[in-house]
């Protein structure tokens, strides 16, 4: 069970799993339909500020605050950094069916 105090953003995938971003430690958790949770990704930053699940690509996109990064968790669970803003915060993130990042 995740012991987080501040939940900042939510996303739901094609299988109705819930993803929860947190503030204070910048982690993303997955909550399954049976309500069990697991750590999906630790950003190493202070806050997760945006989540977006793309049904087309099956990617979970994660925006952060502290360094203003965007990370991608692909359908196989592999994490990668996909964008770094010169600002310190990403307040929203989205991906088109063609894979363009906004």
C-alpha positions as CSV (number, residue, x, y, z in Angstrom):
1,X,0.0,0.0,0.0
2,X,1.4,3.4,-1.0
3,X,1.7,5.8,2.0
4,X,1.6,9.0,0.0
5,X,0.1,12.2,1.5
6,X,-0.3,14.4,-1.6
7,X,-1.8,13.0,-4.8
8,X,-1.5,15.4,-7.7
9,X,-2.7,13.8,-10.9
10,X,-4.5,10.7,-12.2
11,X,-4.8,8.7,-15.4
12,X,-6.6,5.5,-16.4
13,X,-5.3,3.0,-18.9
14,X,-7.2,0.7,-21.4
15,X,-7.6,-2.0,-18.8
16,X,-9.1,0.4,-16.2
17,X,-5.9,0.5,-14.1
18,X,-5.5,3.8,-12.3
19,X,-2.1,5.7,-12.3
20,X,-1.5,8.2,-9.5
21,X,1.2,10.9,-9.4
22,X,2.4,12.2,-6.1
23,X,4.0,15.4,-4.7
24,X,6.8,15.5,-2.3
25,X,8.7,12.6,-3.7
26,X,7.7,12.4,-7.4
27,X,6.5,8.8,-7.7
28,X,3.9,7.2,-9.9
29,X,1.8,4.3,-8.6
30,X,-0.4,1.9,-10.4
31,X,-3.6,0.8,-8.7
32,X,-5.1,-2.4,-10.2
33,X,-8.8,-3.2,-10.4
34,X,-8.4,-5.4,-7.2
35,X,-7.1,-2.2,-5.5
36,X,-3.6,-3.4,-5.0
37,X,-0.9,-0.7,-5.7
38,X,2.6,-0.9,-6.9
39,X,5.3,1.6,-7.7
40,X,5.6,2.2,-11.4
41,X,8.2,4.9,-11.6
42,X,10.3,7.1,-9.3
43,X,11.1,10.3,-11.2
44,X,13.8,11.4,-8.8
45,X,12.2,14.8,-8.7
46,X,9.9,16.6,-6.2
47,X,6.6,16.3,-7.9
48,X,4.6,14.5,-10.6
49,X,2.4,17.3,-12.1
50,X,0.8,15.6,-15.1
51,X,-0.1,12.1,-16.3
52,X,-1.5,11.1,-19.7
53,X,-2.3,7.6,-21.0
54,X,-2.3,7.1,-24.7
55,X,-4.7,4.3,-25.8
56,X,-3.1,4.4,-29.3
57,X,0.5,3.8,-28.2
58,X,-0.2,2.4,-24.7
59,X,2.4,4.9,-23.4
60,X,2.0,6.6,-20.0
61,X,3.5,10.1,-20.1
62,X,4.7,11.8,-16.9
63,X,5.3,15.5,-16.4
64,X,7.3,16.7,-13.4
65,X,8.1,19.8,-11.4
66,X,11.6,20.6,-10.1
67,X,13.4,20.0,-13.3
68,X,10.5,20.1,-15.8
69,X,11.0,16.7,-17.4
70,X,8.6,14.5,-19.4
71,X,9.1,10.7,-19.1
72,X,7.5,7.9,-21.0
73,X,6.6,4.4,-19.7
74,X,6.0,2.3,-22.8
75,X,3.7,-0.7,-23.1
76,X,6.5,-3.0,-21.9
77,X,7.1,-1.0,-18.8
78,X,10.4,0.6,-20.0
79,X,11.0,4.1,-18.8
80,X,12.7,6.8,-20.8
81,X,13.2,10.6,-20.7
82,X,11.5,12.2,-23.8
83,X,11.6,15.9,-23.1
84,X,13.3,18.5,-20.9
85,X,11.8,22.0,-20.7
86,X,14.0,25.0,-19.8
87,X,11.3,25.8,-17.2
88,X,11.0,24.0,-13.9
89,X,7.5,22.6,-14.3
90,X,5.4,20.7,-16.8
91,X,1.7,21.3,-16.1
92,X,0.2,19.2,-18.9
93,X,1.3,16.5,-21.3
94,X,-0.5,14.7,-24.2
95,X,0.4,12.5,-27.2
96,X,-1.4,12.3,-30.5
97,X,-2.3,9.0,-32.3
98,X,0.7,9.8,-34.5
99,X,3.0,10.0,-31.5
100,X,3.5,13.8,-31.4
101,X,4.1,15.1,-27.9
102,X,2.4,18.2,-26.5
